[in-house]
Amino acid sequence: MLPILLGQILSLGVGVAGVRLASSLVAPADYGIYGLFVSLTPLGAAVIYAGLVKYVARHWHETTDRQALKSATLTAAMRKAPWLVIAAALTAAALPGRWLGLFPALLVAASALGLLAFVQTALQADRANWRDFGVSLTGSLLRTLLPLALYALVGGKLQWLLVGFALYAVLTAAIAMGVGGWGSAWRTPRTTEVITTYDGPRFVVLAAVGWAMGASGRAIVAGFFGAAEAGYFVLAGNVALVVVSTLYAVVLQFFQPRLFAYAEETSGDIKVLTQITDLVAIGFTLLGVAGVVVLRALMPWLVGTLIAPQYADAANWLLAAGSFHLALLVPMFFHLLLIAARRESACGPAEIGTAIVLLAGGVGAAALSADTFRWFAMASPVVAWLVARPIAIWSLHRSRNRRADSAATPPSADLPL
């Protein structure tokens, strides 16, 4: 309990300092592009390696040889590395700016953050909260200070923000692998293989949807309203994330390992797992909305103290940016419910359906006006809830009924037994 709360409090402080430094040092147009770049760097952890991260989270408790699990995970990650190179190249080509500058930074950052995700998932599953605290705090400091320091030292060039972020990712991943004992896993003989469900395309497809949605708000604002407005949106989102991400990290660190452990203890009791997930998701959403509303009320005071005056217009985007971030996180609780209930094959409809509704609604609203987009974004947590939960529950029970029907159907007399 203490290391989790302490880690989030210190990360909160680092995030606040980062907002102040960024708003003072970085021009809005540069910050808009940098924010879009950063939102795409989880390409490894959240897309190409998504199934492997879920594999570590789901099977860490039940494995009898954790070094073998580490070795199998890293070996599977190496097999997927060419796909990460291709994905990073295509993503960099779609970003505004010079491809040769964006691609190396994106590839390095995405690769390192993928390794970091393996280690921190294992630490959290093992409830090694103090070690996870050390890694998280170190990462928060490096992520906040290193890109801004390089940007300031070389005279305000966007490229150095990207280089600084890539360096942060590499250093944090290296520290985490040492803390988590993953460095020696490369030399461990493999005695196990990653389950095909987690190593195959299913989680990559689902994660690609989530990853794209993570950048969608910034991309919509940049595409319809320009780089400067995107800079205001990014800063507003970062202010909101100080509250939203802190809340989500605390809830997830408590909820995920306990949900998976409880699923093992109860043999996947769907009713109880659903009730737990509903309570946690509702609580998270209500607290998140309340936090964003409080931040908006404080914005007149924050501008000039925490936020540099050149970013005063970010206040107009805070409710929209914070609410849209919340909407992207709501479906994750039902995703974890399906995994805990061993219904991995049912994860697709809820996430894809929610993404389609949010993306179509966001683009349609932005095409009308900036104010219409703001109103849609503020309502998006409710939209995400109304779409994700019913589809997830329907998929869960449909999968269970199929299994029951299969077990109840006697074999045909025409087939050999």
ROZA-918173 format. One line per field, with one value per residue: x, y, z negated of N, C-alpha, C in turn. Coordinates in steps of 0.2 Angstrom, whole numbers. Layout:
% residues N
neast X;...
nnorth Y;...
nup Z;...
caeast X;...
canorth Y;...
caup Z;...
ceast X;...
cnorth Y;...
cup Z;...
END
This chain:
% residues 417
neast 4;9;21;15;6;15;23;15;11;24;26;16;20;32;26;18;29;34;24;25;38;38;28;35;46;44;38;21;17;28;26;14;17;27;19;11;20;25;13;12;23;21;21;28;26;12;6;14;20;9;2;11;14;2;2;13;7;-4;0;10;8;5;15;29;42;50;60;61;49;52;63;56;47;55;62;51;48;59;57;46;52;55;43;40;49;45;32;35;42;32;23;31;32;19;18;20;34;52;56;68;72;62;60;71;71;58;58;68;63;50;54;62;52;44;51;52;39;37;45;39;26;28;34;23;14;20;19;29;31;40;51;45;41;53;58;48;48;61;59;49;56;67;59;53;63;74;71;67;78;88;82;82;96;101;95;81;76;65;69;78;70;63;74;79;68;69;81;77;68;77;86;78;72;84;88;77;77;88;84;73;78;79;89;98;90;91;101;95;90;77;62;49;35;28;10;0;-11;-8;4;0;-9;-21;-21;-12;-19;-30;-23;-18;-28;-32;-20;-19;-31;-26;-18;-28;-36;-27;-22;-34;-37;-25;-26;-38;-38;-25;-7;-4;-16;-16;-5;-10;-20;-13;-5;-16;-21;-10;-10;-22;-19;-10;-19;-28;-20;-12;-23;-27;-16;-14;-27;-26;-14;-19;-30;-28;-19;-25;-38;-34;-29;-40;-48;-42;-43;-57;-60;-64;-77;-89;-100;-96;-84;-88;-95;-86;-77;-86;-89;-76;-73;-84;-81;-68;-71;-80;-72;-62;-68;-73;-60;-55;-64;-62;-49;-51;-59;-48;-40;-39;-31;-20;-14;-1;5;8;7;13;10;9;2;-11;-23;-25;-33;-46;-47;-46;-56;-61;-50;-46;-57;-58;-46;-50;-61;-54;-48;-58;-63;-53;-54;-64;-59;-48;-57;-62;-50;-46;-57;-54;-58;-51;-53;-64;-61;-61;-74;-79;-68;-65;-78;-80;-69;-72;-84;-80;-70;-77;-87;-79;-72;-83;-89;-78;-77;-88;-87;-75;-80;-91;-83;-77;-88;-92;-81;-81;-92;-88;-83;-95;-100;-91;-92;-106;-105;-94;-96;-109;-106;-95;-100;-110;-102;-95;-104;-109;-98;-97;-109;-108;-97;-104;-114;-107;-101;-112;-117;-120;-108;-109;-116;-111;-98;-81;-77
nnorth -6;7;9;10;21;31;31;36;48;55;54;62;74;76;76;88;97;95;99;113;116;112;120;132;131;125;128;130;124;115;107;101;92;85;79;71;62;56;50;39;31;20;9;-3;-9;-8;-13;-22;-31;-33;-45;-53;-45;-47;-60;-62;-55;-63;-76;-76;-79;-93;-100;-111;-109;-95;-89;-96;-92;-79;-80;-86;-76;-66;-71;-73;-60;-56;-63;-56;-43;-39;-35;-24;-15;-13;-7;4;11;14;21;33;38;43;54;72;80;77;61;53;58;55;41;33;38;34;20;16;20;14;0;-1;3;-8;-18;-13;-14;-28;-30;-22;-26;-39;-36;-30;-40;-49;-42;-34;-21;-11;-12;-9;4;11;9;16;29;33;32;42;54;54;54;66;76;74;75;88;95;92;99;112;115;114;124;124;115;104;90;86;84;73;64;65;58;45;42;42;31;20;20;19;6;-2;0;-6;-19;-24;-22;-31;-43;-48;-47;-58;-68;-70;-79;-90;-107;-111;-118;-118;-112;-98;-96;-99;-91;-79;-76;-75;-66;-60;-52;-42;-36;-31;-22;-13;-6;0;7;16;23;30;40;47;58;69;68;71;84;91;89;95;107;113;114;122;123;109;109;116;107;95;100;103;90;84;90;86;72;71;69;59;48;45;41;30;21;18;12;1;-6;-11;-18;-27;-38;-44;-47;-57;-66;-69;-75;-87;-93;-94;-102;-95;-88;-81;-71;-66;-60;-51;-42;-37;-30;-21;-12;-7;-1;9;16;21;29;39;45;50;59;68;73;79;89;97;101;109;120;125;131;145;149;141;145;155;152;137;135;142;158;158;147;149;147;133;130;130;118;108;101;93;86;79;71;63;56;48;41;32;24;17;5;-4;-10;-20;-27;-33;-41;-51;-57;-62;-71;-81;-79;-75;-74;-67;-54;-45;-38;-28;-19;-15;-11;0;9;12;19;30;36;38;47;57;62;66;76;85;89;97;108;116;118;108;97;97;96;83;76;78;71;58;48;42;38;28;19;15;8;-1;-10;-17;-24;-32;-40;-47;-54;-61;-70;-76;-83;-92;-99;-105;-114;-122;-128;-135;-144;-151;-157;-173;-184;-187;-202;-206;-203;-209;-213
nup 0;-5;4;16;15;11;22;32;28;28;42;46;41;49;62;61;60;73;81;79;83;96;102;101;108;121;137;142;155;157;146;148;159;152;142;149;155;143;138;147;145;136;145;146;133;131;143;153;144;136;132;126;115;108;106;97;86;84;81;72;58;58;64;61;64;65;71;83;89;91;100;111;114;118;129;138;140;147;159;164;167;180;185;177;181;194;191;184;194;203;195;192;204;206;197;194;200;202;208;207;195;186;186;181;167;163;165;156;144;143;143;131;122;123;117;104;100;99;88;77;77;72;60;53;54;45;34;29;23;19;27;39;37;36;49;56;51;55;69;71;67;77;89;88;86;95;109;110;105;114;125;121;120;133;140;142;152;160;163;153;142;145;146;133;126;131;126;112;112;115;104;93;95;95;82;75;80;73;60;59;62;75;84;84;90;103;104;99;101;112;105;107;117;125;123;137;139;134;141;153;167;161;149;154;164;157;148;156;160;148;146;157;154;143;148;155;151;150;163;170;166;170;184;188;182;181;177;167;159;156;148;136;133;130;119;110;109;103;90;85;85;75;64;69;74;62;53;61;61;48;45;55;51;39;43;54;51;40;46;55;47;39;48;50;38;37;48;59;57;65;62;49;53;62;55;46;55;61;50;47;60;61;49;53;64;59;50;58;67;57;53;65;67;55;58;69;63;56;65;69;58;60;72;75;63;62;75;90;96;110;113;110;117;116;106;111;117;107;100;110;115;103;101;112;111;100;106;114;106;99;106;103;91;93;102;95;86;95;98;86;84;92;106;117;131;133;132;142;148;138;136;150;154;145;149;162;161;153;161;173;168;163;174;182;174;173;186;187;178;166;154;154;154;142;133;136;133;119;115;118;108;103;115;119;108;110;122;121;109;110;122;118;108;114;123;114;108;120;124;113;114;126;123;114;122;130;122;118;129;137;144;162;169;181;181;177;160
caeast 0;13;25;11;3;21;26;10;12;30;25;12;24;36;21;17;35;35;20;28;44;36;25;39;52;43;33;15;18;33;24;9;20;30;14;8;25;25;7;13;29;20;20;30;22;4;4;17;21;4;0;16;13;-4;4;16;2;-9;3;16;7;4;21;34;49;49;66;59;44;56;66;51;44;60;63;45;49;64;54;42;55;55;36;41;53;40;27;38;44;26;20;35;30;13;19;23;41;57;55;74;73;57;60;75;69;52;60;72;58;45;58;64;46;41;55;50;32;37;47;35;20;30;35;17;10;23;18;36;29;45;56;42;41;60;58;43;50;66;57;46;61;70;55;51;68;79;69;67;85;91;78;84;103;103;92;74;75;61;72;81;64;62;80;78;63;71;86;74;66;82;89;73;72;90;87;71;79;93;80;69;82;78;95;101;85;93;105;92;88;69;59;42;34;22;4;-1;-16;-4;9;-3;-11;-27;-19;-9;-25;-34;-19;-17;-34;-31;-14;-21;-35;-22;-16;-33;-38;-21;-22;-40;-36;-20;-29;-44;-38;-19;-2;-4;-21;-14;-1;-14;-23;-8;-4;-22;-21;-5;-12;-27;-16;-7;-24;-31;-15;-11;-28;-28;-10;-16;-32;-24;-10;-23;-36;-26;-16;-31;-43;-32;-28;-47;-51;-39;-46;-64;-61;-67;-84;-91;-104;-92;-78;-91;-97;-80;-75;-91;-88;-70;-74;-88;-77;-63;-74;-83;-67;-58;-72;-72;-54;-54;-69;-58;-43;-54;-60;-42;-36;-37;-25;-14;-11;3;9;10;7;16;5;8;-2;-17;-28;-25;-39;-52;-47;-44;-62;-61;-44;-46;-63;-56;-42;-54;-65;-50;-46;-64;-64;-48;-57;-68;-53;-45;-62;-62;-44;-47;-62;-51;-62;-47;-56;-70;-59;-61;-79;-80;-63;-66;-84;-79;-65;-76;-89;-77;-67;-82;-90;-74;-71;-89;-89;-73;-79;-93;-83;-71;-85;-94;-79;-76;-94;-92;-76;-83;-97;-85;-83;-101;-101;-87;-96;-112;-103;-89;-99;-114;-103;-91;-104;-113;-97;-93;-109;-110;-93;-98;-115;-105;-94;-109;-117;-102;-100;-119;-119;-117;-105;-113;-115;-108;-91;-78;-76
canorth 0;13;11;12;28;35;32;40;55;58;55;67;80;76;78;95;101;94;104;120;117;112;126;138;130;123;132;126;120;110;103;98;87;80;76;66;57;52;45;34;27;13;5;-10;-12;-8;-16;-28;-35;-33;-52;-55;-42;-50;-67;-61;-54;-69;-83;-75;-82;-100;-103;-114;-107;-89;-88;-99;-88;-73;-82;-87;-70;-62;-75;-72;-53;-55;-65;-50;-37;-36;-32;-18;-11;-11;-3;11;15;16;26;39;41;47;60;78;81;73;54;51;60;52;34;30;39;30;13;15;21;8;-6;0;3;-14;-22;-10;-16;-34;-30;-19;-31;-45;-34;-29;-46;-52;-37;-32;-14;-6;-12;-6;11;13;10;21;35;34;33;48;59;54;56;73;81;73;78;96;97;92;104;119;115;115;130;124;111;98;84;84;82;66;60;64;53;39;40;40;24;15;20;16;-1;-5;-1;-10;-26;-26;-23;-36;-49;-50;-47;-65;-72;-71;-85;-96;-112;-111;-125;-117;-108;-93;-99;-97;-86;-73;-75;-74;-59;-57;-46;-37;-32;-27;-17;-8;-2;4;12;21;28;34;46;49;64;73;68;75;92;93;88;99;114;115;112;126;120;103;110;117;101;91;102;102;83;82;92;81;65;71;66;53;43;43;37;23;17;15;7;-5;-10;-15;-22;-32;-44;-47;-50;-63;-71;-71;-79;-93;-96;-96;-105;-90;-87;-75;-67;-62;-56;-45;-37;-33;-26;-15;-8;-4;3;14;21;25;34;45;49;53;65;73;76;84;95;101;104;115;125;128;133;152;150;137;149;160;149;131;135;148;162;157;141;151;144;126;130;129;111;104;96;89;82;74;67;59;51;43;36;27;19;13;-2;-9;-14;-25;-32;-38;-46;-56;-61;-66;-76;-85;-78;-70;-74;-63;-47;-40;-34;-23;-14;-12;-7;7;13;14;24;36;39;41;53;63;65;69;82;90;92;103;114;114;117;102;91;98;93;76;73;78;65;52;42;39;34;22;14;12;4;-7;-14;-22;-29;-36;-44;-51;-58;-66;-75;-80;-88;-97;-103;-110;-120;-127;-131;-140;-150;-155;-160;-179;-186;-191;-209;-207;-202;-213;-211
caup 0;-5;10;22;14;11;29;36;25;31;49;47;41;55;67;60;62;80;85;78;87;103;104;101;113;127;141;143;161;156;140;151;162;147;139;154;155;136;138;152;143;134;151;144;127;132;149;155;138;131;130;122;108;105;105;91;81;83;79;67;52;58;66;56;66;68;76;90;92;93;106;116;116;122;136;142;142;153;165;166;168;187;186;173;186;200;189;182;200;206;191;193;211;205;193;198;199;206;207;204;188;182;186;176;160;162;165;150;138;143;141;124;118;123;112;98;99;97;81;73;76;68;53;50;52;39;28;27;24;18;33;44;35;38;57;59;50;59;75;71;67;83;94;87;86;100;116;109;104;121;129;119;121;140;143;144;158;159;164;147;138;147;144;125;124;133;120;106;112;114;97;88;97;93;74;73;81;68;54;60;64;82;88;85;93;110;104;96;106;112;104;109;123;124;126;144;139;132;145;160;169;158;145;158;167;152;145;162;160;142;147;162;150;138;151;159;149;152;170;172;165;175;191;189;179;182;173;160;155;153;142;131;131;127;112;106;107;98;84;83;84;68;59;72;74;55;51;65;59;41;46;58;47;34;46;59;48;36;50;58;41;37;53;49;32;38;54;64;56;69;58;44;56;65;49;44;61;61;44;48;66;59;45;56;69;56;47;63;69;52;53;70;65;50;61;73;59;53;71;68;54;63;77;72;58;64;83;92;99;117;114;106;121;114;101;115;119;101;99;116;115;98;102;118;108;96;110;117;100;96;108;101;85;95;105;89;84;100;98;79;84;98;112;121;138;133;130;147;149;134;138;156;154;142;153;168;159;151;166;178;165;162;181;184;170;175;193;186;175;160;148;154;152;135;130;137;128;112;114;120;104;103;121;118;103;113;127;119;104;113;127;115;104;119;126;109;108;126;124;108;117;132;120;111;127;133;117;117;136;137;151;167;170;187;180;172;154
ceast 4;17;21;8;9;23;21;10;18;29;21;16;29;32;20;23;36;31;22;34;42;33;29;44;50;37;27;15;22;30;18;12;24;25;11;13;25;19;8;19;27;18;22;26;15;2;8;18;15;2;5;16;7;-2;8;12;-2;-6;9;15;7;10;26;41;49;54;64;54;47;59;62;48;49;62;57;46;54;61;49;45;55;48;36;44;49;35;29;40;37;23;24;33;24;13;22;30;46;57;62;75;68;58;64;73;63;53;63;67;53;48;59;58;43;45;53;43;32;39;42;28;22;31;28;13;13;22;24;35;35;50;52;41;48;60;54;45;56;64;53;51;64;65;53;57;73;77;70;74;89;88;81;92;105;99;85;73;71;64;75;76;63;68;80;73;65;77;83;71;71;85;85;73;78;90;82;73;84;89;76;72;81;84;98;96;87;97;102;89;80;67;51;41;28;16;2;-6;-13;1;7;-5;-17;-25;-16;-14;-29;-30;-18;-22;-33;-25;-16;-26;-32;-20;-22;-35;-33;-21;-28;-39;-31;-22;-34;-42;-30;-14;-2;-10;-20;-9;-5;-18;-19;-6;-9;-22;-16;-6;-17;-24;-12;-12;-26;-26;-13;-16;-28;-22;-12;-21;-30;-19;-13;-27;-33;-24;-21;-36;-41;-31;-35;-50;-48;-42;-53;-66;-65;-74;-86;-95;-100;-87;-82;-93;-91;-77;-80;-90;-81;-70;-78;-84;-72;-66;-76;-77;-63;-62;-72;-66;-53;-58;-65;-53;-46;-56;-54;-38;-34;-31;-19;-10;-7;7;12;11;9;10;4;4;-9;-23;-29;-31;-45;-52;-46;-50;-62;-56;-44;-51;-61;-51;-45;-58;-60;-48;-52;-64;-59;-50;-61;-64;-50;-50;-62;-56;-44;-51;-60;-55;-58;-50;-61;-68;-60;-67;-80;-75;-64;-72;-83;-75;-68;-81;-86;-73;-71;-85;-85;-73;-77;-90;-84;-74;-84;-90;-79;-75;-89;-90;-78;-82;-94;-87;-77;-88;-94;-84;-89;-102;-97;-90;-102;-111;-99;-93;-104;-111;-99;-95;-107;-108;-95;-98;-110;-104;-94;-104;-112;-101;-99;-112;-113;-101;-106;-120;-116;-113;-109;-111;-112;-100;-88;-77;-69
cnorth 6;14;13;19;33;37;36;47;59;59;60;74;81;78;85;99;100;98;111;121;117;118;133;138;129;127;127;122;114;105;99;91;82;76;70;60;53;47;39;29;21;8;-3;-13;-13;-12;-23;-33;-36;-40;-54;-52;-45;-57;-67;-60;-60;-75;-82;-79;-90;-104;-106;-112;-101;-87;-90;-95;-82;-74;-83;-81;-66;-65;-73;-65;-52;-58;-60;-44;-34;-32;-25;-13;-8;-6;4;15;18;22;33;42;45;53;66;78;77;65;51;53;57;45;31;31;35;23;12;15;16;2;-6;0;-4;-19;-20;-13;-23;-34;-28;-23;-37;-42;-32;-35;-50;-48;-35;-24;-9;-6;-8;2;14;14;15;28;37;36;40;54;60;56;63;78;80;76;86;99;98;98;111;120;117;120;129;120;105;91;81;82;74;61;59;59;46;37;38;33;19;15;17;9;-5;-6;-6;-18;-28;-27;-29;-43;-52;-50;-54;-70;-74;-78;-91;-101;-112;-118;-124;-112;-104;-96;-96;-91;-79;-71;-73;-67;-56;-51;-40;-32;-28;-21;-12;-3;3;9;18;26;32;40;50;56;70;74;72;82;94;94;93;107;117;113;116;124;113;104;112;111;96;93;101;94;81;84;88;74;65;68;59;47;40;39;30;19;14;10;0;-9;-14;-20;-28;-38;-48;-50;-57;-68;-74;-76;-86;-97;-98;-100;-101;-89;-80;-69;-62;-57;-50;-40;-33;-28;-20;-10;-4;1;10;19;25;30;40;49;53;59;70;77;81;90;100;105;110;121;129;132;141;153;147;141;155;157;142;131;142;152;160;151;143;147;137;125;128;121;106;99;91;84;77;69;61;54;46;38;31;22;14;6;-7;-13;-20;-30;-36;-43;-52;-60;-65;-72;-81;-85;-73;-69;-69;-55;-42;-36;-28;-17;-11;-8;0;11;16;20;31;40;42;47;59;66;69;76;87;93;97;109;112;114;111;96;91;95;85;73;73;73;58;46;39;35;28;17;11;7;-2;-12;-19;-27;-34;-42;-49;-56;-63;-72;-79;-85;-94;-102;-108;-116;-125;-131;-137;-146;-154;-159;-167;-180;-189;-198;-211;-206;-207;-210;-212
cup 0;1;16;21;15;19;33;34;28;38;50;46;47;61;67;62;70;84;85;83;94;106;104;106;120;130;142;149;160;151;143;155;158;144;143;154;149;136;142;150;139;139;149;138;128;138;151;150;133;128;125;115;105;103;98;85;79;79;74;61;52;61;60;58;69;72;83;93;95;100;112;119;120;129;140;144;147;159;168;168;175;188;182;178;191;197;187;189;203;202;191;199;210;201;197;196;203;204;204;197;183;181;181;169;159;161;158;144;138;141;134;120;118;118;105;96;96;89;76;72;71;60;49;49;46;33;25;28;23;24;38;43;37;46;59;57;54;66;76;71;74;89;94;89;92;107;115;108;110;126;128;121;128;144;145;150;156;158;157;141;139;145;136;123;126;128;114;106;111;107;92;89;94;85;72;74;76;61;54;61;71;86;89;88;100;110;101;101;106;110;105;115;122;127;132;144;138;137;152;161;165;154;149;161;162;149;150;161;154;143;152;158;145;141;155;157;151;160;173;172;169;182;193;187;179;176;166;156;152;147;136;128;127;120;107;104;102;91;81;81;77;63;62;71;67;52;54;62;52;42;49;54;41;37;50;55;44;40;53;52;39;42;53;43;33;44;59;63;59;65;53;48;60;60;47;49;62;56;45;54;64;54;48;61;65;52;52;66;64;52;59;69;60;54;66;69;56;59;71;64;56;68;74;66;60;72;85;96;107;119;110;110;119;110;105;117;113;100;104;116;109;98;107;115;104;100;113;112;98;99;106;95;87;99;100;87;89;99;91;80;90;104;116;128;138;132;136;148;145;135;145;157;151;146;159;166;157;156;171;175;165;169;183;181;172;182;193;183;169;154;148;152;145;131;130;133;121;110;115;115;103;109;121;114;107;119;125;114;107;118;123;111;109;122;121;108;114;126;119;111;122;129;117;116;130;129;117;124;136;144;155;168;176;187;176;166;152
END
